[in-house]
Structure formats: C-alpha cells, structure tokens
C-alpha cells in the first residue's frame, strides 16, 4: 500500500502576528491577528475567528469536563494581509 507523501512547506504571504482580513467563508469581512501558521497544510489560525465547539470528556486533569470554543484553522487563500495603520 502506497503511503501519502507530505507536501513540502511553501512560502506564504502572511506570518504570525500579521493583521489579516478574511475574504471568504463564514467569517468573511472580519479582521484579526494571526496566532500560528502551518506551512505544510497552508493554514493559519486567526485570533478570535472561526470558532468551533469542542466537547471535553471529564478526566483527571479536567474533572468537570464541558464544552469549550477553540479557533479552527483557515486556509491561507481565504485571508488577505492588511496594513496595521488602516486596520
């Protein structure tokens, strides 16, 4: 059985800490700051945007369990770098 080859990391137009505008998807028109960049999958995590609900099972670390909201990655083609002076 053939194994899947990992894509080589590519150069992206944004980096961690950049101010970006989301140009496509559910969060279209919103602005935020990039928290992290994954070059191999070409995805970025924008602070406070694209929140998804995660259900946590009770454990020794978290005996209460519960529901938390975390940021989900957005494809880099759906964000546009904006100048912080105009933001």
MDAnalysis code that builds the backbone (N, CA, C; Angstrom):
import MDAnalysis as mda
import numpy as np

u = mda.Universe.empty(261, n_residues=87, atom_resindex=np.repeat(np.arange(87), 3), trajectory=True)
u.add_TopologyAttr("name", ["N", "CA", "C"] * 87)
u.add_TopologyAttr("resid", np.arange(1, 88))
u.add_TopologyAttr("resname", ["UNK", "UNK", "UNK", "UNK", "UNK", "UNK", "UNK", "UNK", "UNK", "UNK", "UNK", "UNK", "UNK", "UNK", "UNK", "UNK", "UNK", "UNK", "UNK", "UNK", "UNK", "UNK", "UNK", "UNK", "UNK", "UNK", "UNK", "UNK", "UNK", "UNK", "UNK", "UNK", "UNK", "UNK", "UNK", "UNK", "UNK", "UNK", "UNK", "UNK", "UNK", "UNK", "UNK", "UNK", "UNK", "UNK", "UNK", "UNK", "UNK", "UNK", "UNK", "UNK", "UNK", "UNK", "UNK", "UNK", "UNK", "UNK", "UNK", "UNK", "UNK", "UNK", "UNK", "UNK", "UNK", "UNK", "UNK", "UNK", "UNK", "UNK", "UNK", "UNK", "UNK", "UNK", "UNK", "UNK", "UNK", "UNK", "UNK", "UNK", "UNK", "UNK", "UNK", "UNK", "UNK", "UNK", "UNK"])
u.atoms.positions = np.array([
    [0.832, -1.174, 0.000],
    [0.000, 0.000, 0.000],
    [0.884, 1.246, 0.000],
    [0.592, 2.169, -0.882],
    [1.405, 3.374, -1.013],
    [1.119, 4.329, 0.140],
    [2.177, 4.968, 0.628],
    [1.998, 5.951, 1.690],
    [1.863, 7.337, 1.073],
    [1.124, 8.169, 1.745],
    [0.885, 9.516, 1.248],
    [2.116, 10.381, 1.504],
    [2.556, 11.077, 0.480],
    [3.708, 11.954, 0.609],
    [3.288, 13.268, 1.262],
    [4.122, 13.757, 2.171],
    [3.841, 15.050, 2.785],
    [4.229, 16.149, 1.808],
    [3.407, 17.190, 1.763],
    [3.709, 18.327, 0.902],
    [4.855, 19.124, 1.518],
    [5.727, 19.615, 0.659],
    [6.839, 20.419, 1.134],
    [6.318, 21.773, 1.596],
    [6.878, 22.319, 2.688],
    [6.445, 23.643, 3.137],
    [6.692, 24.686, 2.052],
    [5.734, 25.587, 1.903],
    [5.835, 26.607, 0.864],
    [5.912, 27.989, 1.504],
    [6.351, 28.962, 0.723],
    [6.415, 30.346, 1.173],
    [5.006, 30.943, 1.141],
    [4.580, 31.566, 2.230],
    [3.243, 32.144, 2.321],
    [3.323, 33.667, 2.388],
    [2.219, 34.332, 2.070],
    [2.196, 35.792, 2.064],
    [1.897, 36.402, 3.427],
    [1.666, 35.573, 4.436],
    [1.398, 36.053, 5.787],
    [2.293, 35.329, 6.781],
    [2.451, 35.922, 7.963],
    [3.236, 35.294, 9.015],
    [2.573, 35.574, 10.359],
    [3.056, 34.942, 11.403],
    [2.499, 35.110, 12.734],
    [2.592, 36.574, 13.156],
    [1.484, 37.103, 13.688],
    [1.455, 38.484, 14.151],
    [0.906, 39.478, 13.142],
    [0.691, 39.049, 11.893],
    [0.143, 39.941, 10.865],
    [-1.335, 40.205, 11.100],
    [-1.784, 41.411, 10.753],
    [-3.209, 41.733, 10.749],
    [-3.770, 41.274, 9.414],
    [-4.874, 40.518, 9.449],
    [-5.457, 39.990, 8.223],
    [-6.950, 40.264, 8.169],
    [-7.482, 40.237, 6.955],
    [-8.907, 40.356, 6.682],
    [-9.342, 39.052, 6.037],
    [-10.407, 38.447, 6.547],
    [-10.923, 37.206, 5.978],
    [-11.761, 37.574, 4.763],
    [-11.438, 36.984, 3.601],
    [-12.106, 37.360, 2.353],
    [-13.071, 36.305, 1.848],
    [-13.183, 35.159, 2.529],
    [-14.102, 34.105, 2.104],
    [-14.504, 33.264, 3.303],
    [-15.687, 32.677, 3.225],
    [-16.152, 31.778, 4.270],
    [-17.116, 32.450, 5.228],
    [-17.429, 31.748, 6.331],
    [-18.396, 32.240, 7.307],
    [-17.926, 33.510, 8.010],
    [-16.633, 33.697, 8.141],
    [-16.073, 34.848, 8.851],
    [-15.701, 35.986, 7.903],
    [-16.249, 35.987, 6.691],
    [-15.915, 36.977, 5.669],
    [-16.128, 38.398, 6.183],
    [-15.130, 39.262, 5.950],
    [-15.215, 40.658, 6.339],
    [-14.658, 40.957, 7.718],
    [-14.320, 39.948, 8.495],
    [-13.795, 40.161, 9.840],
    [-12.275, 40.261, 9.808],
    [-11.736, 40.994, 10.773],
    [-10.290, 41.182, 10.871],
    [-9.764, 40.523, 12.133],
    [-8.496, 40.142, 12.093],
    [-7.877, 39.541, 13.257],
    [-6.377, 39.456, 13.091],
    [-5.719, 38.939, 14.121],
    [-4.267, 38.781, 14.140],
    [-3.952, 37.294, 14.070],
    [-2.968, 36.929, 13.261],
    [-2.594, 35.524, 13.103],
    [-1.856, 35.038, 14.343],
    [-2.355, 33.930, 14.925],
    [-1.715, 33.312, 16.084],
    [-0.665, 32.296, 15.667],
    [-0.958, 31.497, 14.636],
    [0.001, 30.492, 14.185],
    [-0.190, 30.194, 12.705],
    [0.884, 29.687, 12.097],
    [0.898, 29.368, 10.667],
    [1.405, 27.947, 10.499],
    [0.696, 27.149, 9.689],
    [1.146, 25.802, 9.338],
    [1.472, 25.814, 7.853],
    [2.752, 25.857, 7.525],
    [3.174, 25.985, 6.132],
    [2.931, 24.726, 5.321],
    [2.971, 23.561, 5.943],
    [2.795, 22.330, 5.172],
    [1.350, 22.125, 4.730],
    [0.372, 22.559, 5.556],
    [-1.032, 22.436, 5.162],
    [-1.587, 23.748, 4.615],
    [-0.792, 24.805, 4.635],
    [-1.163, 26.137, 4.154],
    [-2.382, 26.676, 4.876],
    [-2.377, 26.559, 6.202],
    [-3.481, 27.045, 7.014],
    [-2.968, 27.950, 8.120],
    [-3.816, 28.903, 8.529],
    [-3.473, 29.831, 9.597],
    [-4.584, 29.831, 10.642],
    [-4.213, 30.137, 11.887],
    [-5.198, 30.303, 12.948],
    [-5.249, 31.789, 13.266],
    [-6.453, 32.372, 13.132],
    [-6.654, 33.791, 13.380],
    [-7.315, 33.950, 14.743],
    [-6.780, 34.845, 15.552],
    [-7.239, 35.048, 16.915],
    [-8.704, 35.491, 16.955],
    [-9.546, 34.706, 17.628],
    [-10.945, 35.057, 17.834],
    [-11.872, 34.758, 16.672],
    [-11.375, 34.154, 15.589],
    [-12.206, 33.875, 14.421],
    [-12.292, 32.375, 14.164],
    [-13.348, 31.971, 13.447],
    [-13.574, 30.578, 13.055],
    [-13.624, 29.660, 14.279],
    [-14.440, 30.050, 15.265],
    [-14.563, 29.278, 16.496],
    [-15.409, 28.035, 16.275],
    [-14.954, 26.914, 16.821],
    [-15.702, 25.670, 16.777],
    [-15.891, 25.176, 18.208],
    [-16.928, 24.386, 18.428],
    [-17.240, 23.864, 19.753],
    [-16.556, 22.517, 19.948],
    [-15.852, 22.394, 21.059],
    [-15.186, 21.135, 21.389],
    [-15.775, 20.604, 22.689],
    [-16.218, 19.356, 22.663],
    [-16.786, 18.708, 23.843],
    [-15.678, 17.942, 24.554],
    [-15.407, 18.300, 25.806],
    [-14.340, 17.671, 26.580],
    [-14.917, 16.689, 27.576],
    [-14.417, 15.467, 27.513],
    [-14.831, 14.414, 28.430],
    [-14.149, 14.647, 29.789],
    [-14.824, 14.380, 30.885],
    [-14.177, 14.531, 32.187],
    [-12.943, 13.630, 32.302],
    [-11.887, 14.164, 32.905],
    [-10.642, 13.419, 33.085],
    [-10.021, 13.830, 34.417],
    [-8.873, 13.264, 34.729],
    [-8.186, 13.618, 35.967],
    [-7.738, 15.082, 35.933],
    [-7.310, 15.552, 34.763],
    [-6.889, 16.949, 34.619],
    [-8.073, 17.900, 34.696],
    [-9.166, 17.510, 34.061],
    [-10.356, 18.350, 33.990],
    [-11.553, 17.525, 34.473],
    [-11.764, 17.439, 35.791],
    [-12.827, 16.566, 36.300],
    [-14.237, 17.034, 35.924],
    [-14.394, 18.321, 35.627],
    [-15.709, 18.854, 35.278],
    [-16.102, 18.485, 33.847],
    [-15.114, 18.449, 32.935],
    [-15.446, 18.249, 31.526],
    [-16.079, 19.511, 30.983],
    [-16.923, 19.405, 29.967],
    [-17.659, 20.560, 29.486],
    [-17.445, 20.855, 28.016],
    [-17.936, 22.022, 27.622],
    [-17.880, 22.458, 26.228],
    [-17.018, 23.713, 26.156],
    [-16.043, 23.714, 25.248],
    [-15.178, 24.880, 25.065],
    [-15.191, 25.297, 23.605],
    [-14.881, 26.548, 23.349],
    [-14.772, 27.066, 21.988],
    [-13.295, 27.268, 21.682],
    [-12.846, 26.713, 20.547],
    [-11.462, 26.879, 20.129],
    [-11.427, 27.402, 18.699],
    [-10.307, 28.047, 18.344],
    [-10.145, 28.564, 16.992],
    [-9.726, 27.437, 16.057],
    [-10.335, 27.418, 14.889],
    [-10.044, 26.407, 13.885],
    [-9.231, 27.054, 12.762],
    [-8.371, 26.306, 12.082],
    [-7.559, 26.886, 11.017],
    [-8.378, 27.319, 9.803],
    [-7.870, 28.348, 9.114],
    [-8.456, 28.862, 7.880],
    [-7.394, 28.729, 6.802],
    [-7.795, 28.347, 5.595],
    [-6.830, 28.236, 4.503],
    [-6.266, 29.611, 4.183],
    [-4.980, 29.649, 3.874],
    [-4.278, 30.915, 3.663],
    [-4.833, 31.697, 2.467],
    [-5.473, 31.020, 1.520],
    [-6.046, 31.720, 0.371],
    [-7.292, 32.517, 0.750],
    [-7.846, 32.262, 1.933],
    [-9.051, 32.967, 2.378],
    [-8.763, 34.158, 3.270],
    [-7.492, 34.508, 3.444],
    [-7.128, 35.690, 4.234],
    [-6.270, 36.618, 3.382],
    [-6.392, 37.909, 3.683],
    [-5.612, 38.931, 2.983],
    [-4.915, 39.796, 4.029],
    [-3.628, 40.010, 3.852],
    [-2.865, 40.836, 4.773],
    [-3.310, 42.285, 4.616],
    [-3.557, 42.958, 5.760],
    [-3.938, 44.368, 5.725],
    [-2.904, 45.163, 6.511],
    [-2.755, 46.406, 6.133],
    [-1.819, 47.299, 6.797],
    [-2.363, 47.632, 8.185],
    [-1.525, 47.554, 9.205],
    [-1.993, 47.815, 10.563],
    [-2.398, 49.282, 10.747],
    [-1.871, 50.202, 9.928],
    [-2.235, 51.615, 10.029],
    [-3.678, 51.848, 9.581],
    [-4.157, 51.057, 8.592],
    [-5.521, 51.216, 8.100],
    [-6.498, 50.311, 8.836],
    [-5.994, 49.408, 9.664],
    [-6.851, 48.455, 10.369],
    [-7.530, 49.076, 11.488],
])
